[in-house]
Amino acid sequence: MESEAFEYGSDEVEEPLEQNTVLTYDLTSENIHNIDVNLTLTSPIAGFAAVSIGNGMYAFGYGNLNLSILNTESNKTEVKVVTLNSPMNGDNMVLNYDLGEQSSSTSTTERIVTTTTPTADKTATVFVLAINEKNFVENHFEEFKTRTWQIMVDACSDLLNIENLIIYNTPYSCRKSCFMTKDPERGCAMLGMHLENIPAATHCAKIEGQTRIQYFREQLESQSKAMKKAYSAGRVAIDSCTAINWTTEWLWVAIGLVIGAVFLAIAIMFVKKQSGRMRKGDMDDSSPIMGDMEPERQMPTSRSNRAFDIINEDDY
């Protein structure tokens, strides 16, 4: 049995799995615990993950377990990975966690800064799909921060010449949750962020009739095509990488296949109908082979009685 403890911050832990093993991870912070456990198993019943969710209850998963937990009883979450007696060959476990930063506040005459992790409805998430994950983080993540901060600067003139106040989570690999392949060039980066550190008193002339996070999401959506091009991505999605909409590429492919099948069926029916008409026309034009000949004349039947001698009985 192996055990490790982590307090605040975020990281990724990867461990090879062996038979009859229990791995235990104790996670501690007063913030929301964002936990993602991925098990790669030779057999689906070779092991499982269990995560404590409070009140003595656990959530279980045999492949992927993705949870956001705010435990009001305790600041601790226990993650267990248990393997059974099934043979294993290259099986492994990957644990991603984000526990937020230790709560602190800095008071100034201008603003109050807090690093407490907000609830999900106050968080925006961008999924960058079909990219090389490492290359994206090394070469594009800082530009992504600049782009997203500029959205808020354009909306709120008070933020001009102020350092970036958006809080960004550590980029996660979302390859499995977004059903991407194992191809390194077709990975997935999940980028979570929130605006809670922007002071509530900040004047934002362009944001009317909606919250800041709603406005922020709309702007991210409007820039998704530009980000796709800038990051050489297959797709950029906001808040969900599995939602189906009219911009989903495979949806158009599916619609095209259905329309193509309908046209093909109509074409086959048309050809069969025309073929039937041609056969009927050919039969209507046909006539007996001897039709143009004169009608057969009947041979007259002779009723002559010259072969017989008629004798009158008075002659005798």
RAQUIUR-V670736 format. One line per field, one symbol per residue. ss: DSSP state (h for helix, s for strand, l for the rest). burial: 1 if it has 16 or more other C-alpha atoms within 10 Angstrom, else 0. Layout:
BEGIN
ss->???
burial->???
END
This chain:
BEGIN
ss->lssssssllssssssslllllsssssssllllssssssssllllllssssssssllsssssllssssssllllllssssssssllllllllsssssssllllllsssllllssslllllhhhssssssssslhhhhhhhlhhhhhhhhhhhhhhhlhhhlllllllsslllssllllllllllhhhsssssssslllllllllllllllllhhhhhhhhhhhlhhhhhhhllllssssllllllllllhhhhhhhhhhhhhhhhhhhhhhhhhhhhhhhhhhhhhlllllllllllllllllllllllllllhhhl
burial->0000001111000000111001111011111111111111100001111111110000001111111111100001111111100101001111111111110000000000110110000011111111111001100010010001100110110010000111101111111001000000011111111111110000010010000111111001100100110011101111101000000000000000000000000000000000000000000000000000000000000000000000000000
END
